[in-house]
Amino acid sequence: MLAIAGVLFLACLAAAIYFSIALVRTTTASGLASLPVDRESEVELPAGEVVLEVETPRLSQEYRQFQVEMVEARTGQVNKFAFQSSIAGRESYGVTTARVPFGRMIARDGKYSVRVENVRGGADYSTTRLILSRPYMGRLVGHIIALVFSAVGALGSLIWAVWLAGWMKQGA
């Protein structure tokens, strides 16, 4: 039984490490482009669903005024985005930053002109960026749940192995 507990511990520990790495890869590999908050920028996008987020300092509220337009260079099709309180609560937080979703669109392969309205003249937006990425929130939640379960499994099997080995006694 002790061998089974040890193997179970190692398997759960390996799964926890795997899901930790997958968690980091999910958030970093889904990014397509990072743009400064300028009045106008250009970006090349592949075809597919794209999520527009604003990465901003955690306590900043200026992003709420931004209105973003993405104009496809080839067809002139305009996609407009603005902060919506209905999607508030779907932000993802880092230690010092927050990523706030502004919306989604289906992009065609090609160049896009990105315009940001309501940018205050003279304001320092060096720590605020527009992030264009593939949808990743569902995978992120799945990896977090799997990480929690594998970590709980590793802890439980470690306690079981210690108990089987006789290192943990009831009462003192």
N, C-alpha and C positions, 0 to 999 in steps of 0.2 A: 504494500500500500504506500509505503514511503516513496518508492520509485515512481509510482503513478502521480503522487502529489508533486514530486520534483519535476517530472516531465510536464505536467499541467502548468506548473509555475513558469517554466521556461517558455512554453508555448504562448501563454498569456502575456508574458513579458515581451516576447518577440512581436506579438500582435500589437501591443501598446507602442512599441518603437516604430513599427510599420505605419500605424495610423497617425502617429505624431509627425512623421516625415511626410505622409500623404496630406496632412492638414496644411503644412507649410507649402507644399507644392501646389495644392489647390488654389491657395490665395495668390501665389506669385506667378504661376504658369497661366492663369486665366487672363492676365493683363494683355491688352492689345496695344494701348498707347497711353502715355501720360503727357498732358499738355499744360502749359502755364495758363493762368487766368489772364489772358490778353483779350483785347477787343476782337481780334481775329487771328486764327491759326489754321494751318492746313494739316490734314492727316490722311494717310492711305489705310483703308480698311479692307479686310477680306470679307467675302460674302458670309452672311449668317446673322444670328441674333447678337446684338450688342447692348450692353448695359452702360448707361452713363451715370457716373458717380462723381461727387465732389469730395476730394480729400482735403480736410481742413484741420486746423488746430482744434483740439477737443472742446474748448470753451467758446470758440468763435460762433457768431450768429450771422455774419455778413452774407454767407452763401444763400440765405433765405431770400435775398433780393435778386439773385442772379436769374436771368432768363437766357437759355442757351438755344441757339439755332444751329442745326447741322444741315448744310446744303450740299447735296450731291452735285459734283462738278459736271458730270456728263449730262444729267437730265434736269438739273435745277430744282429737284424735289426738296422741299423744306420739311425738316422734322423739328418741332419746337418742344423744349423741355423747361420746366420751372419747378421749384420746390413745392411739394404738395404735402399738406399736413396729414393727408390720408395715408401716405406711405411712411410717415414718421414712425419711428419705432423699429424700422428695418435697417437702421444704421449698424455698421460694424465698427468696433472701437479697438484701437491699439493703445499703447501706453500714453502717447501724447497726441494722437490724431484720431479723427473720426471719418469714416467713409459714408456719405449720405447719398442714397440713390435718388436720381432725378427722373429716371425713366428707361424705357427699352425701345429698341427699334430693330427692324430687319434691314440690315445693310446689304448693298450690292457691292461687288468687288470694284474698288476705285477710290478716287480722291474725294475728300469732303472738306468743305470750308466750315470751320467752327467759329461761331460768333457768340460772344458773351455780352449781354446787355446789363445795364445797371451796375457797372463797375465804377466805383468812385475814383475820380481822377486824383492822382497823387497818393492813393492808398497803397500800402505794401502788401501785395498778395504773393510774396515769394514762398510762403509756406502753404499756399492753397493751390491745388492742382485739379484739373479735370482728368478723370480716369475712365478710359474706355476698355471694357473687358467683356469676356464671355460670361454668361450667367454661371454663378458658382455657389450661390447660397444653399441650394439643396445638397450639393456634395459636401459643403462645409458642415452642415448640420449632421449629415450621415457620418462623417469622419469623427466629429466630436462625440456622438453617441457611441460609436464603436470603440473609441479611445477610452471612454469612461467604463464601458463594460469589460474591456480587456484589462484595464488597470484594477478594477474591482476583482476580476477573476484571478489576477496575479497575487493580489493581497490576500484573498481568501485561500488560495492554494498554498501560499507561504505559511499562513497561520495553521492550516491543516497539516503541513509537513512538519512544522515545529511541534505541534501537538502529538503527531505520530512518533516523532523522534524522542518524546518524553522530556523535552526541554521546557515545556510549559505545564505546570502543575496547578491543580485546582486548590485554592486556599494556600496559606503559608505557614 
